[in-house]
Amino acid sequence: MAQNAILRFMQGNQLLIMKSDNTTVAAGLVGGDYPLWIGATTPTDAPYKVSIAGKLYATGAVISGDSTFEGTLKGVSGSFTRLNCVNDAGNAVGGISFGSDGRMWFDGDMYHQGTKDSRSLRFYTSDLWCRGVFGARERSIMVVYGSYAYVYTKGADKAGTYIPLTSGTSSNNETYYIVPCYSPRYDYNGETSGFPVDTVIFRITSSATYRYLLSLAVTQRIFLVNANDNYNNVQVYANGTKQTLNGGSMHHCMQLADFMYPSPNSDWLGRGLMFGASNDNDWK
């Protein structure tokens, strides 16, 4: 027992350890639900207490050296320099490191798989710089049926999301339809919000001619397909002219308005759209 320690034996099976002023309670032992507490007169107000079931409650802790926590660890926030992924033998086989420059380093393969709302899980990000192999099993497609389209946000093997296409009128008094290639008509159906279209398939079953204006971000690439080999009735505006997509043809296109010289006129429909490799397939 320390010199000048003050112990007070109370009624109700309590032992209180007092501060040197003989008034303030420093700690206590009691036969209740919290048999040990420190820093208050009662266990209820104590910043440190231990329940009879062995649970520790504290307002803070500084732990040095190796520590082991078993069970579920719940937290609101925290800071780490590294989190290890260990196997059944306790050996580190991967991990996440946190650099002082704000970067996170992943050591090991990453899997993001499963389903939600009858679709595959999605990974949302702003910029993605890939230093190695990059591949995709499917394309991000929109199928156009004339004045409306279906956007396949859940994959080509699932039902598409219907969207109506906004129309416009050219200086020649010709009606055309705008094909939005990012977040297509999310104002009509939020399911398409953030969806980047990389392939537009025109599947028009009538012989009527349809004209389209592609809405693309600068440098966005798009692959166009007229999937009906019976009709040459799809026209796409490019720098003030109409490019005809013959039935069965496929075309690579890119929006380059800010990099073209001479700069295309600002009032041209399809300003900045450039066509690349094409091929006309015939199977009828």
Sine and cosine of phi, psi and omega as CSV:
sin_phi,cos_phi,sin_psi,cos_psi,sin_omega,cos_omega
0.00,0.00,0.73,-0.69,-0.04,-1.00
-0.93,0.38,0.47,-0.89,0.04,-1.00
-0.90,0.44,0.65,-0.76,0.01,-1.00
0.93,0.36,0.23,0.97,0.06,-1.00
-0.92,0.40,0.57,-0.82,-0.02,-1.00
-0.87,-0.50,0.87,-0.49,0.06,-1.00
-0.93,-0.36,0.64,-0.76,0.02,-1.00
-0.78,-0.62,0.88,-0.47,0.04,-1.00
-1.00,-0.01,0.87,-0.49,-0.09,-1.00
-0.95,-0.30,0.27,-0.96,0.14,-0.99
-0.94,0.35,0.36,-0.93,0.03,-1.00
0.99,0.11,0.44,0.90,0.09,-1.00
0.88,0.47,0.74,0.67,0.00,-1.00
-0.86,-0.52,0.58,-0.82,0.15,-0.99
-0.79,-0.61,0.89,-0.46,-0.04,-1.00
-0.95,-0.32,0.68,-0.73,0.10,-0.99
-0.97,-0.24,0.88,-0.47,-0.13,-0.99
-0.99,-0.14,0.41,-0.91,0.17,-0.99
-0.96,0.28,0.09,-1.00,-0.10,-1.00
-0.91,0.42,-0.29,0.96,0.03,-1.00
-0.98,0.19,-0.07,1.00,0.03,-1.00
0.88,0.48,0.31,0.95,0.00,-1.00
-0.81,-0.58,-0.66,0.75,-0.09,-1.00
-1.00,0.02,0.76,-0.65,0.03,-1.00
-0.98,0.19,0.80,-0.60,0.06,-1.00
-1.00,-0.07,-0.60,0.80,-0.03,-1.00
-0.33,-0.94,0.18,-0.98,-0.01,-1.00
-0.41,-0.91,0.43,-0.90,0.12,-0.99
-0.82,-0.57,0.73,-0.68,-0.07,-1.00
-0.52,-0.85,0.34,-0.94,-0.02,-1.00
-1.00,-0.04,0.39,0.92,-0.04,-1.00
-1.00,-0.08,-0.43,-0.90,-0.03,-1.00
-0.94,0.35,-0.44,0.90,0.03,-1.00
-0.84,-0.55,1.00,0.06,-0.12,-0.99
-0.94,0.35,-0.28,0.96,0.00,-1.00
-0.72,-0.70,0.77,-0.64,0.09,-1.00
-0.53,-0.85,0.35,-0.94,-0.04,-1.00
-0.64,-0.77,0.69,-0.72,0.18,-0.98
0.99,-0.15,0.18,0.98,0.01,-1.00
-0.34,-0.94,0.21,-0.98,-0.01,-1.00
-0.95,0.30,-0.57,0.83,-0.01,-1.00
-0.81,-0.58,0.38,-0.92,0.05,-1.00
-0.87,0.50,-0.53,0.85,-0.05,-1.00
-0.86,0.51,-0.64,0.76,-0.07,-1.00
-1.00,-0.08,-0.03,1.00,-0.12,-0.99
-0.96,0.27,0.69,-0.73,0.07,-1.00
-0.96,0.27,-0.24,0.97,0.01,-1.00
-0.67,-0.74,0.81,-0.58,0.04,-1.00
-0.40,-0.92,0.38,-0.93,-0.01,-1.00
-0.80,-0.60,0.79,-0.61,-0.01,-1.00
-0.98,0.17,0.28,-0.96,0.01,-1.00
-0.92,0.40,-0.31,0.95,0.05,-1.00
-1.00,0.06,-0.04,1.00,0.05,-1.00
0.99,-0.13,0.12,0.99,0.02,-1.00
-0.99,0.12,0.71,-0.70,0.00,-1.00
-0.98,-0.20,0.77,-0.64,0.07,-1.00
-0.88,-0.48,0.81,-0.59,-0.01,-1.00
-0.52,-0.85,0.50,-0.87,0.01,-1.00
-0.99,0.14,-0.19,0.98,0.04,-1.00
-0.11,-0.99,0.27,-0.96,0.01,-1.00
-0.39,-0.92,0.60,-0.80,0.14,-0.99
-0.85,-0.53,0.92,-0.40,-0.06,-1.00
-0.87,-0.49,0.84,-0.54,0.06,-1.00
-0.94,-0.35,0.47,-0.88,-0.03,-1.00
1.00,0.00,0.07,-1.00,-0.02,-1.00
-0.95,0.32,0.65,-0.76,-0.01,-1.00
-0.68,-0.73,0.47,-0.88,0.01,-1.00
-0.82,-0.57,0.79,-0.62,0.06,-1.00
-0.86,-0.50,0.80,-0.60,0.02,-1.00
-0.91,-0.42,0.46,-0.89,-0.05,-1.00
1.00,-0.05,-0.41,-0.91,-0.06,-1.00
-0.99,-0.11,0.76,-0.65,0.04,-1.00
-0.96,-0.27,0.89,-0.45,-0.02,-1.00
-0.94,-0.33,0.66,-0.75,0.00,-1.00
-0.46,-0.89,0.34,-0.94,0.06,-1.00
-1.00,-0.07,-0.72,0.70,0.06,-1.00
-0.39,-0.92,0.22,-0.98,-0.01,-1.00
-0.05,-1.00,0.09,-1.00,0.02,-1.00
-0.73,-0.69,0.63,-0.77,-0.03,-1.00
-0.65,-0.76,0.40,-0.92,0.19,-0.98
-0.98,-0.18,-0.43,0.90,0.06,-1.00
-0.31,-0.95,0.62,-0.79,0.15,-0.99
-0.86,-0.50,0.81,-0.59,-0.03,-1.00
-0.99,-0.15,0.58,-0.81,0.17,-0.99
-0.98,-0.17,0.87,-0.49,-0.08,-1.00
-0.91,-0.41,0.50,-0.87,0.06,-1.00
-1.00,0.05,-0.11,-0.99,-0.06,-1.00
-0.89,0.45,-0.40,0.91,0.01,-1.00
-1.00,0.07,-0.04,1.00,-0.01,-1.00
1.00,0.06,0.14,0.99,0.00,-1.00
-1.00,0.03,0.66,-0.75,0.03,-1.00
-0.96,0.29,0.85,-0.53,-0.02,-1.00
-0.88,-0.48,0.05,1.00,0.01,-1.00
0.01,-1.00,0.05,-1.00,0.02,-1.00
0.11,-0.99,0.06,-1.00,0.05,-1.00
-0.82,-0.57,0.82,-0.58,0.06,-1.00
-0.95,-0.31,0.58,-0.81,-0.03,-1.00
-0.89,-0.46,0.91,-0.40,-0.05,-1.00
-1.00,0.08,0.39,-0.92,0.03,-1.00
-0.93,0.36,-0.22,0.98,0.03,-1.00
-1.00,0.01,0.09,1.00,0.03,-1.00
1.00,-0.01,0.06,1.00,-0.01,-1.00
-1.00,-0.08,0.47,-0.88,0.08,-1.00
-0.91,-0.42,0.71,-0.70,-0.03,-1.00
-0.90,-0.43,0.82,-0.57,-0.02,-1.00
-0.97,-0.23,0.85,-0.53,-0.01,-1.00
-0.94,-0.33,0.99,-0.15,-0.04,-1.00
0.74,-0.67,0.23,-0.97,0.01,-1.00
-0.94,0.34,0.55,-0.84,0.03,-1.00
-0.90,-0.43,0.76,-0.65,0.02,-1.00
-0.87,-0.48,0.77,-0.63,0.06,-1.00
-0.76,-0.65,1.00,0.05,-0.14,-0.99
-0.73,-0.69,0.26,-0.96,0.00,-1.00
0.81,-0.58,-0.12,-0.99,-0.02,-1.00
-0.72,-0.69,0.41,-0.91,0.07,-1.00
-0.45,-0.89,0.74,-0.67,0.01,-1.00
0.81,0.59,0.66,0.75,0.05,-1.00
0.90,0.44,0.51,0.86,0.05,-1.00
-0.57,-0.82,0.23,-0.97,0.08,-1.00
-0.94,0.33,0.43,-0.90,0.06,-1.00
-0.92,0.39,0.55,-0.84,-0.04,-1.00
-0.94,-0.34,0.51,-0.86,0.08,-1.00
-0.90,-0.44,0.93,-0.36,-0.04,-1.00
-0.99,-0.14,0.74,-0.68,0.06,-1.00
-0.45,-0.89,0.24,-0.97,0.05,-1.00
-1.00,0.04,-0.98,0.20,0.02,-1.00
-0.97,-0.25,0.60,-0.80,0.03,-1.00
-0.73,-0.68,0.91,-0.40,0.04,-1.00
-0.96,-0.27,0.90,-0.44,-0.05,-1.00
-0.96,-0.28,0.83,-0.55,-0.02,-1.00
-1.00,-0.06,-0.15,0.99,-0.05,-1.00
-0.79,-0.62,-0.58,-0.82,-0.05,-1.00
-0.95,0.30,0.70,-0.71,0.03,-1.00
-0.74,-0.67,0.81,-0.59,-0.04,-1.00
-0.58,-0.82,0.34,-0.94,0.03,-1.00
-0.67,-0.74,0.67,-0.74,0.00,-1.00
-0.97,0.24,-0.54,0.84,-0.02,-1.00
-0.75,-0.66,0.23,-0.97,0.08,-1.00
-0.97,-0.23,0.34,-0.94,0.05,-1.00
-1.00,0.00,0.98,-0.19,-0.21,-0.98
-0.93,-0.37,0.45,-0.89,0.19,-0.98
-0.78,-0.62,0.74,-0.68,0.03,-1.00
-0.94,-0.34,0.86,-0.51,-0.07,-1.00
-0.98,-0.19,0.75,-0.66,-0.03,-1.00
-0.90,-0.45,0.50,0.87,-0.03,-1.00
0.91,-0.41,-0.97,-0.24,-0.02,-1.00
-0.99,-0.10,0.08,1.00,0.02,-1.00
-0.59,-0.81,0.15,-0.99,-0.04,-1.00
-0.49,-0.87,0.24,-0.97,0.14,-0.99
-0.85,-0.52,0.75,-0.67,-0.01,-1.00
-0.95,-0.30,0.81,-0.59,-0.12,-0.99
-0.99,-0.14,0.97,0.26,-0.04,-1.00
-0.95,0.31,-0.35,0.94,-0.04,-1.00
-0.97,-0.25,0.12,0.99,-0.03,-1.00
0.95,-0.32,0.38,-0.92,-0.08,-1.00
-0.93,0.36,-0.31,0.95,-0.01,-1.00
-1.00,-0.01,0.05,1.00,0.05,-1.00
-0.92,-0.40,0.21,-0.98,0.01,-1.00
-0.92,0.40,0.65,-0.76,0.03,-1.00
-0.99,0.12,0.24,-0.97,0.03,-1.00
-0.99,-0.15,0.84,-0.54,-0.04,-1.00
-0.95,0.30,0.69,-0.72,0.15,-0.99
-0.64,-0.77,0.66,-0.75,0.15,-0.99
-0.99,0.15,0.55,-0.83,0.03,-1.00
-1.00,-0.08,0.70,-0.72,0.04,-1.00
-0.96,0.29,0.66,-0.75,-0.03,-1.00
-0.97,-0.26,0.33,-0.94,0.08,-1.00
-0.57,-0.82,0.09,-1.00,0.00,-1.00
-0.79,-0.61,0.77,-0.64,-0.02,-1.00
-0.98,0.17,0.12,-0.99,0.04,-1.00
-0.91,0.42,-0.31,0.95,0.06,-1.00
-1.00,-0.01,0.18,0.98,0.01,-1.00
0.90,0.44,0.56,0.83,0.06,-1.00
-0.97,-0.26,0.68,-0.73,0.02,-1.00
-0.98,0.19,0.68,-0.73,0.10,-0.99
-0.71,-0.71,0.25,-0.97,-0.01,-1.00
-0.85,-0.53,0.64,-0.77,-0.02,-1.00
-1.00,0.00,0.79,-0.61,0.03,-1.00
-0.97,-0.25,0.98,-0.20,0.00,-1.00
-0.98,0.19,0.81,-0.59,-0.10,-1.00
-0.97,-0.25,0.25,0.97,0.17,-0.99
-0.54,-0.84,0.75,-0.66,-0.08,-1.00
0.73,0.68,0.80,0.60,-0.14,-0.99
-0.87,0.49,0.91,-0.41,0.03,-1.00
0.77,0.64,0.71,0.71,0.05,-1.00
-0.89,0.45,-0.34,0.94,0.07,-1.00
-0.94,0.35,-0.37,0.93,0.03,-1.00
-1.00,-0.02,-0.64,0.77,0.02,-1.00
-0.55,-0.83,0.91,-0.42,-0.06,-1.00
-0.89,0.46,-0.23,0.97,0.01,-1.00
-0.86,0.50,-0.48,0.88,-0.06,-1.00
-1.00,0.03,-0.03,1.00,-0.06,-1.00
-0.87,0.50,0.81,-0.58,0.02,-1.00
0.99,0.12,0.01,1.00,-0.06,-1.00
-0.99,0.14,0.88,-0.48,0.04,-1.00
-1.00,-0.05,0.88,-0.48,0.00,-1.00
-0.99,0.11,0.77,-0.64,0.09,-1.00
-0.89,-0.45,-0.15,0.99,0.02,-1.00
-0.64,-0.77,0.81,-0.58,0.07,-1.00
-0.91,-0.41,0.86,-0.51,0.01,-1.00
-0.95,-0.31,0.87,-0.49,0.05,-1.00
-1.00,-0.05,0.87,-0.50,-0.04,-1.00
-0.78,-0.62,0.94,0.33,-0.06,-1.00
-0.99,-0.14,0.85,-0.52,-0.13,-0.99
-1.00,-0.01,-0.23,0.97,0.02,-1.00
-1.00,-0.06,0.20,-0.98,0.00,-1.00
-1.00,0.05,-0.06,1.00,-0.01,-1.00
-0.90,0.43,0.59,-0.81,0.02,-1.00
-0.99,0.11,0.74,-0.68,0.04,-1.00
-0.87,-0.49,0.67,-0.74,0.02,-1.00
-0.92,-0.40,0.61,-0.79,-0.11,-0.99
-0.70,-0.71,0.58,-0.82,0.12,-0.99
-0.89,-0.45,0.89,-0.46,-0.03,-1.00
-0.99,0.12,0.75,-0.66,0.07,-1.00
-0.98,-0.18,0.95,-0.31,-0.11,-0.99
-0.76,-0.65,0.51,-0.86,0.18,-0.98
-0.97,0.24,0.43,-0.90,0.02,-1.00
-0.88,0.48,0.77,-0.64,-0.07,-1.00
0.99,0.17,-0.02,1.00,0.05,-1.00
-0.94,0.35,0.71,-0.70,0.03,-1.00
-0.98,-0.22,0.54,-0.84,-0.03,-1.00
-0.62,-0.78,0.56,-0.83,0.03,-1.00
-0.92,-0.40,0.85,-0.52,-0.07,-1.00
-0.95,-0.31,0.67,-0.74,-0.01,-1.00
-0.69,-0.73,0.80,-0.60,0.21,-0.98
-1.00,-0.08,0.98,-0.19,-0.15,-0.99
-0.99,0.11,0.02,1.00,0.05,-1.00
-0.96,-0.27,0.94,-0.34,-0.07,-1.00
-0.98,0.21,-0.05,1.00,-0.05,-1.00
-0.99,0.11,-0.45,0.89,-0.14,-0.99
-0.74,-0.67,0.62,-0.78,0.12,-0.99
-0.98,-0.18,0.88,0.48,-0.23,-0.97
-0.88,-0.48,0.33,0.94,0.04,-1.00
-0.93,-0.37,0.82,-0.57,0.02,-1.00
-0.83,-0.56,0.69,-0.73,-0.02,-1.00
-0.83,-0.55,0.75,-0.66,0.00,-1.00
-0.96,0.26,0.71,-0.70,0.07,-1.00
-0.58,-0.82,0.94,-0.33,0.05,-1.00
0.80,0.59,0.72,0.69,0.09,-1.00
1.00,0.08,-0.07,1.00,0.04,-1.00
-0.89,-0.45,0.23,-0.97,0.02,-1.00
-0.95,-0.31,0.85,-0.52,0.05,-1.00
-1.00,-0.09,0.83,-0.56,-0.01,-1.00
-1.00,0.04,0.76,-0.64,0.09,-1.00
-0.99,-0.15,0.97,-0.24,0.02,-1.00
-0.90,0.44,0.41,-0.91,0.03,-1.00
-0.85,0.52,0.78,-0.62,0.00,-1.00
1.00,0.06,0.02,1.00,-0.06,-1.00
-1.00,0.02,0.44,-0.90,0.01,-1.00
-0.76,-0.65,0.62,-0.78,-0.13,-0.99
-0.60,-0.80,0.71,-0.70,0.16,-0.99
-1.00,-0.04,0.74,-0.67,0.00,-1.00
-0.71,-0.70,0.35,-0.94,0.01,-1.00
-0.49,-0.87,0.62,-0.78,0.03,-1.00
-1.00,-0.04,0.91,-0.42,-0.09,-1.00
-0.75,-0.66,0.52,0.86,-0.13,-0.99
-0.82,0.57,-0.64,0.77,-0.09,-1.00
-0.97,0.23,-0.13,0.99,-0.09,-1.00
-0.88,-0.48,0.04,1.00,-0.05,-1.00
-1.00,0.06,0.60,-0.80,0.05,-1.00
-0.65,-0.76,0.78,-0.63,-0.11,0.99
-0.88,0.48,0.44,-0.90,-0.02,-1.00
-0.92,0.38,0.75,-0.66,0.02,-1.00
-0.92,0.40,0.50,-0.87,-0.02,-1.00
-0.84,0.54,0.64,-0.77,-0.08,-1.00
-0.93,0.38,-0.38,0.93,-0.04,-1.00
-1.00,-0.10,0.10,1.00,0.02,-1.00
-0.97,0.24,0.72,-0.69,0.14,-0.99
-0.94,0.34,0.70,-0.71,-0.03,-1.00
0.97,0.25,0.42,0.91,-0.03,-1.00
-0.83,0.55,0.80,-0.59,0.08,-1.00
1.00,0.02,-0.08,1.00,-0.01,-1.00
-0.99,0.12,0.84,-0.55,0.00,-1.00
-0.88,-0.47,0.70,-0.71,0.02,-1.00
-1.00,-0.05,0.62,-0.79,0.05,-1.00
-0.88,-0.47,-0.75,-0.66,-0.07,-1.00
-0.89,0.46,0.66,-0.75,0.01,-1.00
-0.65,-0.76,0.40,-0.92,0.10,-0.99
-0.46,-0.89,0.69,-0.73,0.00,-1.00
-0.97,-0.24,0.92,-0.38,0.01,-1.00
-1.00,-0.09,0.67,-0.74,0.04,-1.00
-0.84,-0.55,0.79,-0.61,0.00,-1.00
-0.67,-0.75,-0.04,1.00,-0.05,-1.00
-0.97,0.23,0.00,0.00,0.00,0.00
